[in-house]
Amino acid sequence: MGRRRAADTVTARVDTGLAELVPDPDRPGSWTLLLDGAPQSHVDLTDPTHLEFEYVRRLAAAIDLLAPAGAPLRVLHLGGGALTLPRYVAATRPGSGQRIVEVDGALVELVRRELPWPADFRLRVRVADAREVLAASRDAGYDAVVTDVFAGARTPAHLTSVEYAAEVARVLRPGGFCLANVADGPPLRYARAQVATVRSVLPRACLVGDAAVLRGRRYGNLVLVAGRVEPPVPELTRRAAGDWFPGRVLAGEELDRFAGGAPVVRDADATDSTPPPPGIFSVRR
């Protein structure tokens, strides 16, 4: 069971570390989920379309552009956290079939109890390893696969390889897209290798992020959008430029240069993603 401390923060020991649910002082009904001090999710229980984290807004922008507004989609979310993006999809695309995979069962129960999501038989949460569920999923079953899995603020190695990317490609419909949260910092070796790896099986791609992160000046989150057809680069560019924290989109020759010379990662040599710099995370209490 979770226990409450000052300012109604809820703390609980879960399978992957110490979870904290911290109320947002600026938005009643909003909470930030942290695991071992690293922010994982921000949810607004009264308005699920409010997205606080910039990388989540960029994932949402990509989903917004996959189909006409309001049309239901089939989405596989690998990594659950507090279910920010599934809640957003359920609110903006009613009737969407969503499957959420989260390895931490105790975390799922904490979120279910403290930040319950609306009952919807089309939104199913499964406690399991992301790659195992992916391997058991049927061919061409999803319009989008979202990879946003972190353990100890790092993406596990077995979710970074070309074998993993090939499984993502297999379960996507022909016009579907892989959406991945790629966290990295200078000199961006991990991000460049991820772009090269995913593009080896899903060649049409773009990368969305803060200009300073894309230039290798600081650690941050990049969103990779990849498929068999061209992603909506002009529309994503406009959305990124108009964000609260404006971003850039790399595609075509710019993306070629970004990934130039980076190796394709295989299971045999995969490693966890780059760890964040010490002290980078802070949340107002």
Secondary structure in CASP SS format (residue, H / E / C, confidence):
PFRMAT SS
TARGET T0000
AUTHOR 0000-0000-0000
METHOD secondary structure of the structure
MODEL  1
M C 1.00
G C 1.00
R E 1.00
R E 1.00
R C 1.00
A H 1.00
A H 1.00
D H 1.00
T C 1.00
V E 1.00
T E 1.00
A E 1.00
R E 1.00
V E 1.00
D C 1.00
T C 1.00
G E 1.00
L E 1.00
A E 1.00
E E 1.00
L E 1.00
V E 1.00
P E 1.00
D C 1.00
P C 1.00
D C 1.00
R C 1.00
P C 1.00
G C 1.00
S E 1.00
W E 1.00
T E 1.00
L E 1.00
L E 1.00
L E 1.00
D C 1.00
G C 1.00
A E 1.00
P E 1.00
Q E 1.00
S E 1.00
H E 1.00
V E 1.00
D E 1.00
L C 1.00
T C 1.00
D C 1.00
P C 1.00
T C 1.00
H C 1.00
L C 1.00
E C 1.00
F C 1.00
E H 1.00
Y H 1.00
V H 1.00
R H 1.00
R H 1.00
L H 1.00
A H 1.00
A H 1.00
A H 1.00
I H 1.00
D H 1.00
L C 1.00
L C 1.00
A C 1.00
P C 1.00
A C 1.00
G C 1.00
A C 1.00
P C 1.00
L C 1.00
R E 1.00
V E 1.00
L E 1.00
H E 1.00
L E 1.00
G C 1.00
G C 1.00
G C 1.00
A C 1.00
L C 1.00
T H 1.00
L H 1.00
P H 1.00
R H 1.00
Y H 1.00
V H 1.00
A H 1.00
A H 1.00
T H 1.00
R C 1.00
P C 1.00
G C 1.00
S C 1.00
G E 1.00
Q E 1.00
R E 1.00
I E 1.00
V E 1.00
E E 1.00
V C 1.00
D C 1.00
G H 1.00
A H 1.00
L H 1.00
V H 1.00
E H 1.00
L H 1.00
V H 1.00
R H 1.00
R H 1.00
E H 1.00
L C 1.00
P C 1.00
W C 1.00
P C 1.00
A C 1.00
D C 1.00
F C 1.00
R C 1.00
L E 1.00
R E 1.00
V E 1.00
R E 1.00
V E 1.00
A C 1.00
D C 1.00
A H 1.00
R H 1.00
E H 1.00
V H 1.00
L H 1.00
A H 1.00
A H 1.00
S C 1.00
R C 1.00
D C 1.00
A C 1.00
G C 1.00
Y E 1.00
D E 1.00
A E 1.00
V E 1.00
V E 1.00
T E 1.00
D C 1.00
V C 1.00
F C 1.00
A E 1.00
G C 1.00
A C 1.00
R E 1.00
T C 1.00
P C 1.00
A H 1.00
H H 1.00
L H 1.00
T C 1.00
S C 1.00
V H 1.00
E H 1.00
Y H 1.00
A H 1.00
A H 1.00
E H 1.00
V H 1.00
A H 1.00
R H 1.00
V H 1.00
L E 1.00
R E 1.00
P E 1.00
G E 1.00
G E 1.00
F E 1.00
C E 1.00
L E 1.00
A E 1.00
N E 1.00
V E 1.00
A E 1.00
D E 1.00
G C 1.00
P C 1.00
P C 1.00
L C 1.00
R H 1.00
Y H 1.00
A H 1.00
R H 1.00
A H 1.00
Q H 1.00
V H 1.00
A H 1.00
T H 1.00
V H 1.00
R H 1.00
S C 1.00
V C 1.00
L C 1.00
P C 1.00
R E 1.00
A E 1.00
C E 1.00
L E 1.00
V E 1.00
G E 1.00
D C 1.00
A H 1.00
A H 1.00
V H 1.00
L H 1.00
R C 1.00
G C 1.00
R C 1.00
R C 1.00
Y C 1.00
G E 1.00
N E 1.00
L E 1.00
V E 1.00
L E 1.00
V E 1.00
A E 1.00
G E 1.00
R C 1.00
V C 1.00
E C 1.00
P C 1.00
P C 1.00
V H 1.00
P H 1.00
E H 1.00
L H 1.00
T H 1.00
R H 1.00
R H 1.00
A H 1.00
A H 1.00
G C 1.00
D C 1.00
W C 1.00
F C 1.00
P C 1.00
G C 1.00
R E 1.00
V E 1.00
L E 1.00
A E 1.00
G H 1.00
E H 1.00
E H 1.00
L H 1.00
D H 1.00
R H 1.00
F H 1.00
A H 1.00
G C 1.00
G C 1.00
A C 1.00
P C 1.00
V C 1.00
V C 1.00
R C 1.00
D H 1.00
A H 1.00
D H 1.00
A C 1.00
T C 1.00
D C 1.00
S C 1.00
T C 1.00
P C 1.00
P C 1.00
P C 1.00
P C 1.00
G C 1.00
I C 1.00
F C 1.00
S C 1.00
V C 1.00
R C 1.00
R C 1.00
END
